[in-house]
Amino acid sequence: MTQFAKQAIELDVDGETIEVAVRPHHLLVDVLRDGCGRTSVKEGCESASCGACTVLIDGHLTLSCITLAMDTVGRKILTVQSLSPPEGPLHPLQDSFIRHHAIQCGFCTPGMLLASAALLESTPNPSEDEIRSAICGNLCRCTGYVRIVQAIADASQAG
């Protein structure tokens, strides 16, 4: 088996240009976590089934566990860390998730927040069915979704 040499690429992650060395087969989830320090991007199922690795690429929800890092050169990648600056204030969705206790173990939270943010960007006042449809690609094994749906609905009213 032939090893491919690493190649230096530049990624636009959360508005920051980051140079990383990757091989052609490296997945975005691994590069974001290990090369870019974005540990909020979670590696769950490794098969595009759970949504824990969700990021926004050029405004589109994308599962980073099945996306090659090389394919994202020249594109804008946003992680949950882009929702609010490190020193605050929290994004209305983040605040609402906290107030509604929509976070348990936290593993699904980054993907849920990005899916919710994308929904509210396109549909500022979504119905419960629209909210449930928007987060259907994100598995939560703790909350049962009720509090998550309530948090998203509440955030849509705050915006």
Residue pairs with C-beta under 8 A, 6 or more apart in sequence:
3 23
4 23
4 24
4 25
5 23
6 21
6 22
6 23
7 21
7 22
7 23
7 24
7 70
8 19
8 20
8 21
9 19
9 20
9 21
9 22
9 69
9 70
9 73
10 17
10 18
10 19
10 20
10 73
11 17
11 18
11 19
11 20
11 31
11 36
11 69
11 72
11 73
11 77
12 18
12 74
12 75
12 76
12 77
13 32
13 36
13 38
13 77
13 78
13 79
14 38
14 77
14 78
14 79
14 81
14 82
15 82
18 35
18 36
20 31
20 35
20 36
20 69
21 35
22 31
22 35
22 69
22 70
24 68
24 70
25 68
26 68
26 69
26 70
27 64
27 65
27 66
27 67
27 68
27 69
28 55
28 62
28 64
28 65
28 67
28 68
28 69
28 71
28 72
28 77
29 41
29 43
29 53
29 64
29 65
29 67
30 43
30 69
31 69
32 38
32 41
32 55
32 64
32 77
32 79
33 39
33 41
33 43
38 79
38 81
40 79
40 80
40 81
40 110
41 53
41 55
41 64
41 79
41 80
41 110
42 52
42 53
42 107
42 108
42 110
42 111
43 52
43 53
43 65
44 50
44 51
44 52
44 53
44 65
44 107
44 108
44 139
45 52
45 65
45 139
46 65
47 65
47 66
48 63
48 65
48 66
49 139
50 108
50 111
50 138
50 139
51 63
51 108
51 111
51 112
51 115
51 137
51 138
51 139
52 107
52 108
52 110
52 111
52 138
52 139
53 63
53 64
53 65
53 111
54 61
54 62
54 63
54 64
54 110
54 111
54 114
54 115
54 137
54 138
55 61
55 62
55 64
55 77
55 78
55 79
55 114
56 62
56 76
56 77
56 78
56 82
56 114
56 117
56 118
57 67
57 72
57 75
57 76
57 77
57 78
58 75
58 76
59 76
59 118
59 121
60 118
61 114
61 115
61 118
61 137
63 137
78 114
79 110
79 114
80 109
80 110
80 111
80 113
80 114
83 90
83 91
83 93
83 94
83 113
83 114
83 117
84 90
84 91
84 94
89 95
90 98
91 113
91 117
92 155
92 158
92 159
93 113
93 116
93 117
93 120
93 151
93 152
93 155
94 113
95 155
95 158
96 102
96 151
96 152
96 154
96 155
96 158
97 103
97 109
97 112
97 113
97 148
97 151
99 151
99 154
100 147
100 148
100 150
100 151
100 154
101 147
102 109
102 112
102 143
102 147
102 148
102 150
102 151
103 109
103 143
104 140
104 142
104 143
105 141
105 142
107 141
108 138
108 139
108 140
108 141
108 142
111 138
112 135
112 138
112 140
112 148
115 134
115 135
115 137
115 138
116 131
116 134
116 135
116 152
116 155
118 134
119 126
119 130
119 131
119 134
119 135
119 152
120 126
120 152
120 155
120 156
120 159
123 130
123 134
124 156
124 159
125 156
125 157
126 134
126 152
126 153
126 156
128 149
128 153
131 149
131 152
131 153
132 145
132 149
134 152
135 145
135 148
135 149
135 152
140 148
